[in-house]
Amino acid sequence: MNLAALELAVVGLARNCSRSIARDLAVLERATRGFGRVHFLIIESDSTDDTAAQLQRLEQRHASLRHIRLGRLAERHPLRTDRIAHCRNAYLDALATDPRYAAVSHVLMVDLDGVCRDLDAAGLASCWQLPMPWSVCTANQGDHYYDIWALRHPVWCPGDAWREHDALVPLLGQTEATNVSLFSRMVHIPRSAAAIEVDSAFGGAALYTREAALAARYEGLDSASREVCEHVGYHARLRAAGHRIFINPALINARTTKHGGRKKFWRTLRRRLWNALRGHD
């Protein structure tokens, strides 16, 4: 695939990220230079630092960058996942209706909290080297895959890991419930591994065809108004429309992350084994 023939939109959400937003944008600009044209669209809301002012300054210096301020949403959308879904739908609306994005062929959705600091051009290009047709390629991490809440796979993670965690706490306690439901699923996926087809995933970055990106809307609450990961329902609707979603192991967006608790899991396991060998509980 000749990436120079493609037009890409890089979209994301910003809240209280004034310290990292310029660095993140610089990384994303370098990683996407191979595309024919690149747009950057950032939705900002509810910041209590100078993120909005920082975005305004960056927009004045970068012709390809546009940001949309949604103001204070917390009163109208008090639950975090509902706010996030509302903001993600704002960039979907812009992609669908704004003429400046009419020729966009692919959409790169990213988290702007530093988790994409190691994304590079080779990782993005690897999506077009996969042997199967795809609608969505989601990111991998160099140490341990961390985004378990957004993950749905019939064997690896068939349900809501946090719901499982909450159900296990009364039975096992906080530490073991976290190990079982979350840390045990934070596996290392080698960069050279085959792509993994999933029902849902994100991992801080995901590349969508335009058709797939605009095939559904985000929802951050379930039918009982409980918070849910907004990616899961969105991806379920994409899958129902015939789109295929993969984790691309070569699409590394971070060599290590602060989110992954896998190291804590191994420390706990080593301590438990050591205590067992010493005859302690």
N, C-alpha and C positions, 0 to 999 in steps of 0.2 A: 504494500500500500504506500502510495506517495503522500506523505502527511502534508506536503506543501499544497496539495489540492483540497485540503479539508479546512473548514472554518470551525473554530472551537470557542465555546463559552466556558469560562471558569467561574463558578458561582460558589458562594459560601455565606455564612452568617457571622456577624461580629458583635460581641458584647464584652466590654471590659478587656479588650485585647490591645490597648494602645502600645504596650511595650513590645509586642511581637508582630503586629500587623505589617509593618514595613519589611521586616525580615522575611516573613512568610510570602509576601507578594514578590519579593526579589527571587526567592526559590522557585516559585511558580512561573515567573517570567522566564527564567533560565530553562526550566523543564519543558516549556511549551514552545520554544523558539522554532522548532521544526515545522509547526503548522503554518498554513498559508496566512491565516488571520486569526488573532486571538482577542477575545473580549473578556474583561473582568467585571463581574457584577457582584457587589457585596450588599447584603441586607443588614442594617444595624438597628438595634433596639435596646432599650433599657440599660444602657451603659451609665455607670456612675463615675467613670474616669473620663479622659479626653479622647476616647476612641472616635467619636463623631468628628471632632476637630482634626484629628490626625487623618482620617479618611478624606476630609475636605482638602487638606493640604496635598495628600497623595494624588487625589483626582486632578488637581491643578497641574501637577507635574507629569501625569501619565494619561495620554489621550485615550488609551484603551480602557481606562478604569472608570466605572460609574458606581456610585453607591446610593442606596435608597434608605432614608431614615424613617422608621416607623414609630419613633417616639416611645412613650411609656406604655407598654402593653400589659404590665403586671396586674393592673386593676381589672382590665377586661378579660385577661387570660391568666389567672393566678397560678395555674399549674404549669410547671416548666415545659413539659412535653407538648402541651397545647400551644404554648407560645412558639416553641420551635417549629411545630407543624405550620402554624400561621405564617411564620417568616419564610419557611421553605416554599410555601405556596405562593408567596410574593415573587420569588424569583422564577417560579414556573409561569406565573401570569405574565411577567415581563418577557420571558422567552417566547411565549405563545403570541403576544399581541404587539410588542414593540418592533417596528420595521427594521431597526438597526440589527436585530437578531434573526431576521427572516432567513438568512442564508446559512445559519449555524447548522452544522451536520452532526456535531457531537458536543456533549456537555460533561465537563469535569466538575463534580461536586466535591468540595473539600471542607474539612474542618480547619479553622484558623486559630487553633490553640497551640501551635508548634508541632503538632503530630506529623505534619507533612514536610518537615525540615530536610529530609533526605530524598525526596522525590526527584527523579531526574528524567532526562529525555529518553534514555534507554529503557527505563521501566515503562513509560507510556508507550513507546514503540513496540514493546513486547506484546501488547494486546493484539496487534495485527499479525503476530507470528503464531498465534494459537491455531490449532488445526480445525477447530469447530466454529460454527457461526455463533456469535454472542450478541446480546443486546446490552449487557451490563458486565463490566469487569471491575471488581472491587479489590482493594489494596491488601497487602500482606505486610508484616513487620519482620525485621531481621532477627529479633530474639524470639518472642512468643506472641502469637496472635492474641489480641486483647479484647476485641469488640464483641463480647459474648452476648450482650443484650440484643444487638441487631442481628445476631446469627440465628438462622434456622436451617437445619439439616436433619433429615429423617433419622440419622444414627448419632451423629456428633452432638447435636443440640436441637432436639425436636420441639422444645417448648420454651417458655419464658424462664430463663435461668434465675432471675431475681424473684419470681413467684416461687420457684422451687426453693431458693435460699430462705425466704421468709417462712415457708412451710417446714423446713428442716431445723430452723433455729430452736424451737421448743424441744426437738428430739435430740439434737446433737450439740447444741450450743453454737455461738457465733462463729468461732474459728473453724470448726469442722464443717458447718453448713456452708461457709464461704469456700473452703477447700473443695468440697464435693460438687457444689453447683456451679462455681465460677473458675477457680484456679485450675482444677483438674482438666478443664476444657481449653485452657490457654496453652495450646501446643505449639511446638516449633514446626513450621512448614518450610522446608528447604526451598530456596529460590528456584532450584532446578526441578521441583516436583511438578506433576501434571496439574492442570487447572482443575479446581474442585467445583462441580455444579452444586448450587445451594438454592434454597427457597428464599433466603434473605442473607445479606451481609453488608457491611460498609467498611469498617476499619479505618475511618478517617478520610478516605478518598474513594471515589468510584467514578468510572467513565461510562457514560450512557450514550447510546445513539439518540438522536433527537426524537425519533418516533417513540422510543421507550420512555425517555424522560417526561414526555408530555402525555403519556398514556394513562396517568392516574394522578390523584391528589394525596397529600399527606393528611393523616389524622393522628393526633397525639393522645387521644382518650378512647377507651373502649365503650361499648354500649352501656356499661355501668358507670361511666365517667371516671374510671380509674386510669392512671397514667400508664401508657404503653410506649414502647420504642416506636417512633414514627416511621422508621424505615420498614418495619415488618409488614404493616398493612399496605403500605405503598407498594412494596415488592410483591405481595400476594396478588394485588390487582394487576401488576405487570405480568406476573406468571399466568394469571387467568387469561390475559390477552395474548398469550403465546410467546412472551419474551423469555429468554434464557439468561440466567444470572450465574456468574462464576467468580470465585476467588482466583485471581491470577497471582501465583506465588512469586513471579518475577516483578510484579508491580509493587516494589518496596517503597513505602512512603516514610518509614522511620527505621533506623537500625535498632534502636531501643526506644521504649516509651515509658513514661511515668505511670501509665494506666495499668500496664500488665502486672499482675500480682503473682505471676508464676514463680518468681524467685522466692516469694514468701511461702508459697506452697512447699517448695523443696526444702527450705529452712525448717518448716514445721515437720515435714516428713523425716528429715535427718535427725531432728531433736527427738522425735517419737521413737525412731529406731534405736538411737543411742540410749535413751532411757530404758527401752525394752531389754537391750543387751546388758544393762547395768542392773536389771531387776526392778526398775521403778515403773510406775504406771505412766 
